[in-house]
Amino acid sequence: QVQLVESGGGLVQAGGSLRLSCAASGRTFKTNGMGWFRRGPGKERELVAAISWNGETYYGDSVKERFTIFRDNAKNTLYLQMNSLKPEDTAVYYCAADGDVRPIQVLVRLREFDYWGQGTQVTVSS
């Protein structure tokens, strides 16, 4: 059974940092794209960042220059380093993984991933 388990969420003051982790089990994703989504209160789900199997990255406009997505294929783990956090970053953050081998451009355009984690809450206070 494939599982994605996020961790690292919490409460932080504006300007602070958090690092989210997503540990995958049940299969390897070293040849697959992965990503982070978020859903803020009263907002639509948003693709925050994505990374291809070879390290090519995509960032949403609202997080560019502040967030960094990276992966450790040996540990089958995805990360999201979040710096200079703002109250508007408050959301439940979800890890997602592609079950196929698709270019990052396709993943970003379609926003379709096959596996999802349960989410981790990030709250940024002003």
Disulfide bonds with the S-S distance in Angstrom:
Cys22-Cys95 2.03
